Amino acid sequence: MIVIIGIPSAVGAFVYISRKLQILSDLKTDVAKVKNNLKVVSDYLTRHHNKFNPSELRALSPLQLTEEGRRMIEGLGFHDVFNENKNDFWEVIKEAKPELKYDVEVAAVKSIYALYDRPYMNFLKVFFYNNPERGFEDTAPTLGVFVRDEFLREHPEITQ
């Protein structure tokens, strides 16, 4: 009796468990594909859909903050917010595994987008509300260049 019920039950349990493990394996593969595709879309949007305010950034190579850009960053209080939460910005940049200064710049701008919903970034929402002529698309690059410069200052090994 134990053999008649036990062996089929054990086989059935192994089959059931192996199916669940296969589902988990497939899910892991699918999530990896989605994550990769999301990164591609995010990189595209960050590189190709940002406008910058020419009064805040000079379109030299590389982009450089103007005096007005520095005043805007100080006026927003971004410098203080950045210093208090620097590790969050660094985490986003390091996740991109930048090898070149351009990689750092793209990741720095992306960090502004990625961290926008954090409570410490609420000052931007207040700024946009009080300055309707400004938007995220022309403010993020200015803040991102500031973050880029700070990151490169701490990472002199990135030379190109």
C-alpha atoms as an extended CHARMM CRD file, in Angstrom:
* protein
*
       160  EXT
         1         1  MET       CA              0.0000000000        0.0000000000        0.0000000000  PROA      1               0.0000000000
         2         2  ILE       CA              2.8020000000        2.4540000000        0.9190000000  PROA      2               0.0000000000
         3         3  VAL       CA              4.6220000000        1.6190000000       -2.3020000000  PROA      3               0.0000000000
         4         4  ILE       CA              1.4680000000        2.0160000000       -4.4140000000  PROA      4               0.0000000000
         5         5  ILE       CA              0.6090000000        5.4350000000       -2.9630000000  PROA      5               0.0000000000
         6         6  GLY       CA              4.1100000000        6.6640000000       -1.9750000000  PROA      6               0.0000000000
         7         7  ILE       CA              5.9990000000        6.2680000000       -5.2540000000  PROA      7               0.0000000000
         8         8  PRO       CA              3.3810000000        7.9620000000       -7.4770000000  PROA      8               0.0000000000
         9         9  SER       CA              2.9660000000       10.7290000000       -4.8960000000  PROA      9               0.0000000000
        10        10  ALA       CA              6.7270000000       11.3140000000       -4.7680000000  PROA      10              0.0000000000
        11        11  VAL       CA              6.9610000000       11.3070000000       -8.5750000000  PROA      11              0.0000000000
        12        12  GLY       CA              4.0040000000       13.6820000000       -8.7720000000  PROA      12              0.0000000000
        13        13  ALA       CA              5.6190000000       15.9880000000       -6.2060000000  PROA      13              0.0000000000
        14        14  PHE       CA              8.9200000000       15.9990000000       -8.1390000000  PROA      14              0.0000000000
        15        15  VAL       CA              7.1040000000       16.7850000000      -11.3900000000  PROA      15              0.0000000000
        16        16  TYR       CA              5.1330000000       19.5860000000       -9.7100000000  PROA      16              0.0000000000
        17        17  ILE       CA              8.2540000000       21.0790000000       -8.1240000000  PROA      17              0.0000000000
        18        18  SER       CA             10.2430000000       20.8480000000      -11.3660000000  PROA      18              0.0000000000
        19        19  ARG       CA              7.4530000000       22.6800000000      -13.2250000000  PROA      19              0.0000000000
        20        20  LYS       CA              7.4990000000       25.4610000000      -10.6210000000  PROA      20              0.0000000000
        21        21  LEU       CA             11.2840000000       25.6890000000      -10.8700000000  PROA      21              0.0000000000
        22        22  GLN       CA             11.0300000000       25.8900000000      -14.6700000000  PROA      22              0.0000000000
        23        23  ILE       CA              8.4790000000       28.7040000000      -14.3390000000  PROA      23              0.0000000000
        24        24  LEU       CA             10.8560000000       30.5580000000      -12.0050000000  PROA      24              0.0000000000
        25        25  SER       CA             13.7270000000       30.0340000000      -14.4250000000  PROA      25              0.0000000000
        26        26  ASP       CA             11.6420000000       31.3350000000      -17.3290000000  PROA      26              0.0000000000
        27        27  LEU       CA             10.5220000000       34.2930000000      -15.2290000000  PROA      27              0.0000000000
        28        28  LYS       CA             14.1200000000       35.1280000000      -14.3490000000  PROA      28              0.0000000000
        29        29  THR       CA             15.0670000000       35.0660000000      -18.0440000000  PROA      29              0.0000000000
        30        30  ASP       CA             12.0840000000       37.2290000000      -19.0030000000  PROA      30              0.0000000000
        31        31  VAL       CA             12.7870000000       39.7670000000      -16.2570000000  PROA      31              0.0000000000
        32        32  ALA       CA             16.3930000000       40.0300000000      -17.4390000000  PROA      32              0.0000000000
        33        33  LYS       CA             15.1530000000       40.7660000000      -20.9800000000  PROA      33              0.0000000000
        34        34  VAL       CA             12.6890000000       43.3770000000      -19.7170000000  PROA      34              0.0000000000
        35        35  LYS       CA             15.3910000000       44.9800000000      -17.5710000000  PROA      35              0.0000000000
        36        36  ASN       CA             17.7240000000       45.1770000000      -20.5630000000  PROA      36              0.0000000000
        37        37  ASN       CA             15.0140000000       46.6540000000      -22.7950000000  PROA      37              0.0000000000
        38        38  LEU       CA             14.0980000000       49.1880000000      -20.1160000000  PROA      38              0.0000000000
        39        39  LYS       CA             17.7470000000       50.2350000000      -19.9090000000  PROA      39              0.0000000000
        40        40  VAL       CA             17.8690000000       50.6940000000      -23.6920000000  PROA      40              0.0000000000
        41        41  VAL       CA             14.7520000000       52.8910000000      -23.6220000000  PROA      41              0.0000000000
        42        42  SER       CA             16.0150000000       54.8330000000      -20.6110000000  PROA      42              0.0000000000
        43        43  ASP       CA             19.3990000000       55.4480000000      -22.2530000000  PROA      43              0.0000000000
        44        44  TYR       CA             17.7210000000       56.5810000000      -25.4630000000  PROA      44              0.0000000000
        45        45  LEU       CA             15.4140000000       59.0090000000      -23.6770000000  PROA      45              0.0000000000
        46        46  THR       CA             18.2290000000       60.3980000000      -21.5710000000  PROA      46              0.0000000000
        47        47  ARG       CA             20.4880000000       60.9780000000      -24.5660000000  PROA      47              0.0000000000
        48        48  HSD       CA             17.9910000000       62.1950000000      -27.1370000000  PROA      48              0.0000000000
        49        49  HSD       CA             15.1690000000       63.9150000000      -25.3160000000  PROA      49              0.0000000000
        50        50  ASN       CA             16.7990000000       66.4570000000      -23.1180000000  PROA      50              0.0000000000
        51        51  LYS       CA             16.9470000000       70.1030000000      -23.8980000000  PROA      51              0.0000000000
        52        52  PHE       CA             19.2690000000       72.3480000000      -22.0650000000  PROA      52              0.0000000000
        53        53  ASN       CA             18.9840000000       75.9680000000      -21.1920000000  PROA      53              0.0000000000
        54        54  PRO       CA             21.7960000000       77.7630000000      -23.0580000000  PROA      54              0.0000000000
        55        55  SER       CA             21.9730000000       80.3870000000      -20.3390000000  PROA      55              0.0000000000
        56        56  GLU       CA             22.8410000000       77.6680000000      -17.7840000000  PROA      56              0.0000000000
        57        57  LEU       CA             25.0500000000       75.4020000000      -19.8960000000  PROA      57              0.0000000000
        58        58  ARG       CA             27.6640000000       76.2180000000      -22.5040000000  PROA      58              0.0000000000
        59        59  ALA       CA             27.5620000000       73.8880000000      -25.4720000000  PROA      59              0.0000000000
        60        60  LEU       CA             31.2970000000       73.4580000000      -25.4860000000  PROA      60              0.0000000000
        61        61  SER       CA             32.8630000000       70.0640000000      -25.4050000000  PROA      61              0.0000000000
        62        62  PRO       CA             31.9790000000       68.9970000000      -22.7810000000  PROA      62              0.0000000000
        63        63  LEU       CA             28.9010000000       70.8680000000      -21.6140000000  PROA      63              0.0000000000
        64        64  GLN       CA             29.8940000000       73.3370000000      -18.9160000000  PROA      64              0.0000000000
        65        65  LEU       CA             27.8760000000       75.1620000000      -16.2940000000  PROA      65              0.0000000000
        66        66  THR       CA             27.6440000000       78.9110000000      -16.7840000000  PROA      66              0.0000000000
        67        67  GLU       CA             27.5790000000       81.3250000000      -13.8890000000  PROA      67              0.0000000000
        68        68  GLU       CA             23.7850000000       81.4630000000      -14.2460000000  PROA      68              0.0000000000
        69        69  GLY       CA             23.6730000000       77.6620000000      -14.0570000000  PROA      69              0.0000000000
        70        70  ARG       CA             25.6970000000       77.7100000000      -10.8410000000  PROA      70              0.0000000000
        71        71  ARG       CA             23.4010000000       80.3660000000       -9.3830000000  PROA      71              0.0000000000
        72        72  MET       CA             20.3540000000       78.2840000000      -10.3260000000  PROA      72              0.0000000000
        73        73  ILE       CA             21.8050000000       75.2140000000       -8.5920000000  PROA      73              0.0000000000
        74        74  GLU       CA             22.5800000000       77.2240000000       -5.4720000000  PROA      74              0.0000000000
        75        75  GLY       CA             19.2010000000       79.0050000000       -5.5790000000  PROA      75              0.0000000000
        76        76  LEU       CA             17.3690000000       75.6890000000       -5.7860000000  PROA      76              0.0000000000
        77        77  GLY       CA             19.3780000000       74.3340000000       -2.8930000000  PROA      77              0.0000000000
        78        78  PHE       CA             20.4290000000       71.4030000000       -5.0610000000  PROA      78              0.0000000000
        79        79  HSD       CA             24.0130000000       71.6030000000       -3.8490000000  PROA      79              0.0000000000
        80        80  ASP       CA             22.8920000000       70.8210000000       -0.2850000000  PROA      80              0.0000000000
        81        81  VAL       CA             20.4180000000       68.1290000000       -1.3870000000  PROA      81              0.0000000000
        82        82  PHE       CA             23.1410000000       66.5510000000       -3.4720000000  PROA      82              0.0000000000
        83        83  ASN       CA             25.6890000000       66.5620000000       -0.6520000000  PROA      83              0.0000000000
        84        84  GLU       CA             23.1960000000       64.9710000000        1.7630000000  PROA      84              0.0000000000
        85        85  ASN       CA             22.2390000000       62.2530000000       -0.7550000000  PROA      85              0.0000000000
        86        86  LYS       CA             25.4040000000       61.8790000000       -2.7990000000  PROA      86              0.0000000000
        87        87  ASN       CA             25.4760000000       58.0990000000       -2.3820000000  PROA      87              0.0000000000
        88        88  ASP       CA             22.1200000000       57.7590000000       -4.1620000000  PROA      88              0.0000000000
        89        89  PHE       CA             23.4500000000       59.6750000000       -7.1680000000  PROA      89              0.0000000000
        90        90  TRP       CA             26.6940000000       57.6730000000       -7.1340000000  PROA      90              0.0000000000
        91        91  GLU       CA             24.7440000000       54.4240000000       -7.0260000000  PROA      91              0.0000000000
        92        92  VAL       CA             22.8490000000       55.3100000000      -10.2150000000  PROA      92              0.0000000000
        93        93  ILE       CA             26.0670000000       56.3360000000      -11.9670000000  PROA      93              0.0000000000
        94        94  LYS       CA             28.0480000000       53.3060000000      -10.8280000000  PROA      94              0.0000000000
        95        95  GLU       CA             25.2280000000       50.9980000000      -11.9020000000  PROA      95              0.0000000000
        96        96  ALA       CA             25.8830000000       52.2130000000      -15.4660000000  PROA      96              0.0000000000
        97        97  LYS       CA             29.5430000000       51.1130000000      -15.1390000000  PROA      97              0.0000000000
        98        98  PRO       CA             30.8890000000       54.2380000000      -16.8300000000  PROA      98              0.0000000000
        99        99  GLU       CA             34.2250000000       53.9690000000      -18.5710000000  PROA      99              0.0000000000
       100       100  LEU       CA             34.2700000000       57.3670000000      -20.2750000000  PROA      100             0.0000000000
       101       101  LYS       CA             33.3910000000       60.8990000000      -19.2010000000  PROA      101             0.0000000000
       102       102  TYR       CA             30.4810000000       60.8220000000      -21.6570000000  PROA      102             0.0000000000
       103       103  ASP       CA             29.1460000000       57.7010000000      -19.9200000000  PROA      103             0.0000000000
       104       104  VAL       CA             29.3290000000       59.5650000000      -16.6140000000  PROA      104             0.0000000000
       105       105  GLU       CA             27.4570000000       62.5330000000      -18.0900000000  PROA      105             0.0000000000
       106       106  VAL       CA             24.6330000000       60.3780000000      -19.4400000000  PROA      106             0.0000000000
       107       107  ALA       CA             24.3810000000       58.4600000000      -16.1600000000  PROA      107             0.0000000000
       108       108  ALA       CA             24.4630000000       61.6970000000      -14.1330000000  PROA      108             0.0000000000
       109       109  VAL       CA             21.5210000000       63.1520000000      -16.0780000000  PROA      109             0.0000000000
       110       110  LYS       CA             19.7540000000       59.8130000000      -15.7320000000  PROA      110             0.0000000000
       111       111  SER       CA             20.3100000000       59.9820000000      -11.9590000000  PROA      111             0.0000000000
       112       112  ILE       CA             18.2370000000       63.1590000000      -11.8250000000  PROA      112             0.0000000000
       113       113  TYR       CA             15.3860000000       61.3720000000      -13.5990000000  PROA      113             0.0000000000
       114       114  ALA       CA             15.7930000000       58.1990000000      -11.5360000000  PROA      114             0.0000000000
       115       115  LEU       CA             15.7380000000       59.9950000000       -8.1870000000  PROA      115             0.0000000000
       116       116  TYR       CA             13.0450000000       62.5480000000       -9.0580000000  PROA      116             0.0000000000
       117       117  ASP       CA             10.3710000000       60.8440000000       -6.9380000000  PROA      117             0.0000000000
       118       118  ARG       CA             12.4890000000       60.7210000000       -3.7950000000  PROA      118             0.0000000000
       119       119  PRO       CA             11.2050000000       63.0280000000       -1.0440000000  PROA      119             0.0000000000
       120       120  TYR       CA             14.4420000000       65.0090000000       -0.9870000000  PROA      120             0.0000000000
       121       121  MET       CA             13.8270000000       66.0090000000       -4.6250000000  PROA      121             0.0000000000
       122       122  ASN       CA             10.4460000000       67.6490000000       -3.8790000000  PROA      122             0.0000000000
       123       123  PHE       CA             12.1180000000       71.0370000000       -4.1490000000  PROA      123             0.0000000000
       124       124  LEU       CA             12.0750000000       70.5160000000       -7.9310000000  PROA      124             0.0000000000
       125       125  LYS       CA              8.3050000000       70.0800000000       -7.9720000000  PROA      125             0.0000000000
       126       126  VAL       CA              7.9370000000       73.3240000000       -6.0160000000  PROA      126             0.0000000000
       127       127  PHE       CA             10.3190000000       75.0280000000       -8.4540000000  PROA      127             0.0000000000
       128       128  PHE       CA              8.3640000000       73.8050000000      -11.5020000000  PROA      128             0.0000000000
       129       129  TYR       CA              5.0740000000       74.8630000000       -9.9240000000  PROA      129             0.0000000000
       130       130  ASN       CA              6.4010000000       78.3640000000       -9.2310000000  PROA      130             0.0000000000
       131       131  ASN       CA              8.2220000000       78.6150000000      -12.5830000000  PROA      131             0.0000000000
       132       132  PRO       CA              5.8450000000       77.2100000000      -15.2130000000  PROA      132             0.0000000000
       133       133  GLU       CA              8.1680000000       78.2790000000      -18.0300000000  PROA      133             0.0000000000
       134       134  ARG       CA             10.6880000000       75.7330000000      -16.7420000000  PROA      134             0.0000000000
       135       135  GLY       CA             10.3870000000       71.9830000000      -17.0600000000  PROA      135             0.0000000000
       136       136  PHE       CA             12.2120000000       68.8410000000      -16.1620000000  PROA      136             0.0000000000
       137       137  GLU       CA             13.6090000000       68.4820000000      -19.6740000000  PROA      137             0.0000000000
       138       138  ASP       CA             15.6010000000       71.7330000000      -19.4400000000  PROA      138             0.0000000000
       139       139  THR       CA             16.4950000000       71.4900000000      -15.7540000000  PROA      139             0.0000000000
       140       140  ALA       CA             17.7120000000       67.8750000000      -15.5030000000  PROA      140             0.0000000000
       141       141  PRO       CA             20.6860000000       68.4370000000      -17.8560000000  PROA      141             0.0000000000
       142       142  THR       CA             21.8940000000       71.3950000000      -15.7760000000  PROA      142             0.0000000000
       143       143  LEU       CA             21.6510000000       69.4030000000      -12.5460000000  PROA      143             0.0000000000
       144       144  GLY       CA             23.1660000000       66.3750000000      -14.2800000000  PROA      144             0.0000000000
       145       145  VAL       CA             26.2270000000       68.3300000000      -15.4330000000  PROA      145             0.0000000000
       146       146  PHE       CA             26.7510000000       69.4260000000      -11.8330000000  PROA      146             0.0000000000
       147       147  VAL       CA             26.5150000000       65.7840000000      -10.6870000000  PROA      147             0.0000000000
       148       148  ARG       CA             28.8600000000       64.7230000000      -13.5150000000  PROA      148             0.0000000000
       149       149  ASP       CA             31.4820000000       67.2640000000      -12.4720000000  PROA      149             0.0000000000
       150       150  GLU       CA             31.2870000000       66.1690000000       -8.8290000000  PROA      150             0.0000000000
       151       151  PHE       CA             31.5930000000       62.4930000000       -9.7930000000  PROA      151             0.0000000000
       152       152  LEU       CA             34.5620000000       63.1120000000      -12.0780000000  PROA      152             0.0000000000
       153       153  ARG       CA             36.2350000000       65.1730000000       -9.3580000000  PROA      153             0.0000000000
       154       154  GLU       CA             36.0970000000       62.1160000000       -7.0850000000  PROA      154             0.0000000000
       155       155  HSD       CA             37.0340000000       59.6670000000       -9.8570000000  PROA      155             0.0000000000
       156       156  PRO       CA             40.1440000000       60.9980000000      -11.6010000000  PROA      156             0.0000000000
       157       157  GLU       CA             40.7640000000       57.5360000000      -13.0710000000  PROA      157             0.0000000000
       158       158  ILE       CA             38.1260000000       58.3390000000      -15.7140000000  PROA      158             0.0000000000
       159       159  THR       CA             40.2650000000       60.3720000000      -18.0880000000  PROA      159             0.0000000000
       160       160  GLN       CA             38.6000000000       60.2620000000      -21.5020000000  PROA      160             0.0000000000
